[in-house]
Amino acid sequence: MSNPLLENTVLPRFSAIRPEHVEPAIDTILADYQAGIDALLAAKTPRSFGNVIGVCEDLDDRLSRAWAPVGHLHGVADSEALREAYAKAQEKIVAFSSALGQNRELYAAVKAVHEGAAFAALPAAARTLVEHELRDFVLAGVALEEPARSRYREISSELARLSTEFEEAVLDATDAWSEHITDAAGIAGIPESGRAVLRAYAEEKGLEGWLVTLKQPSVQAVLSYADDRALRARVYRAYGTRASENADGGKFDNTARIERILALRHESALLVGFASTAEESLATKMATSPDQVIAFLRDFVAKARPMAEADLAELRAFAAEHLQIADLQPWDVGYASEKLRERKYALNEEELKPYFPLPAVMDGLFAVIERVLGVGVRLRQGVDVWHEDARYYDLLDADGVVFAGFYVDLYARTGKRGGAWMDVCTSRLRKKDSLQLPIAFLTCNFAPPTANTPSLLTHDDVITLFHEFGHGLHHMLTEVDFAGVSGISGVEWDAVELPSQFMENFAWKREGLDLIARHWQSGERLPDALFERMQAARNFQSGLFLVRQLEFGLFDFRLHHEFDPQLGARTLQLLDEVRREVAVLQPPEWHRFPHAFTHIFAGGYGAGYYSYLWAEVLSADAFERFEQEGVFNREVGEAWRRAVLAVGGSRPALESFVAFRGREPSPDALLRSYGVAA
């Protein structure tokens, strides 16, 4: 049987990949990988960069190219058979990687490269790669003796399995709940664009009327617009208790997984010499100590909480006077906020959505990056994809030469993980006889088009698309030839959001919106009056937004920093403590936000959620240079590309920032953007 995962094709043959291909392919590749390492270590040749690091890069790349499409399908086209195959293969990969990270002979070979006479003459990116490899060996427990070495590997394997199970439980819980509505009165208040989404969900199941689900476009439509307060409460409860003991009879409950994940992470950190998971996580971040992170977050709390309290007081007064809601509840907040925004600024998302049809937004996004970065985008026809909605684009330089590519999959559907993300398909890597180009996956969950309208985005959706494309540009515009530090690889985790949050700014500027926003029927650009109302409303409830982000960040960091094996995770107790310090509106006792917090339990952001705000400080400061010198200033765009995007993880992020800005970052620009006094 031919196996598409073993083919050396530039792009994966998604239509040919079956669950039964996964395990045999990974078995073959891991066996070849081990044989390659054995040959490297047996060789009598000098320990040079090429015959140690170069060999490892090639071996690792082959595994990555096979595993990337499998992981992607697991996120966008899930099935029971694929889950089973993914879990078995992942367990083998984690076990192999853990053993490789503790291979002392290989560590000695890398160390010999570092200590060799030729090291100083290597390119800066190559030296960084060697230094990262040595650091990662230490973090993987290369110095551990038995039984600690074996225990570390066991923990790594179990953590990988638990993270996958956590994410799958959230997906299953999301897909398990729905409410069928046949009377139009039940969805009163929801605008036609939202009704069309609910109608499409019903049609997908062969039902008449409308189907409310826990997919993001549905939740957004109900909580923002449904006049039926009881419906809002039911959707809020179902969404807020996903994957917990308070929903589905506990069938998808993540409680035990949370407890186990935190305990194992803590044990793993102790094994390699750190006091906590949070401390260990900072070994690969810009922040230098837990105290620094906590102080950073609490400084923002002190500035944002008074604003949030004022926001909430205004909302409560408005809801009581104009909506007859005397006891504002969490399921009323989105609804009342939309009504208040409309009253204060004569602005609502439904008025904006006709100006953001997805095809026009995509064209505008491509026009923005061409003007700022000198990069062209071209749709490639005939590419093998996993779903009819997916597309593939080439990225072209000024001479029309293809230097990168990306897939997009933008609509919410059953069997697809919620949220939005960028992931790596292939990394840029210089091989003996060729250059492998970087290719990205860009995934969102927007409302799909209907029979009568294109997909109409909210402005928040536009921001999300620009955000993920910023990650994609970071990956694709790299000029580093070593996969371990090209693109986003090797970038400190609290700086990895810098290019993504940077891109969001263009969706707020008149210059950017003139390229992005076109009425789906008339083709009219966004009117000046509507633009001015958007700008006036930009900081609407920014205090409430900030304290929500601070709650997530402080909860995550304290959860990982303060874990005590004698006391257990204390997840809900700690969340209550954080909320008393940060939040201004407390959710009900039955709410189970942590149980679906995939970012920190399945998405790589454990003890790192603070990174969003940390990187936003950098991005606001960086974009201020564009505001000062011209939003579409090509000279500044080229400086941004060269200083940040091109170098990837080949040098510390702070050095890249200083190279672009001419100084270290200041939080003042971010505070101004939120309307917070510095």
Disulfide bonds with the S-S distance in Angstrom:
none
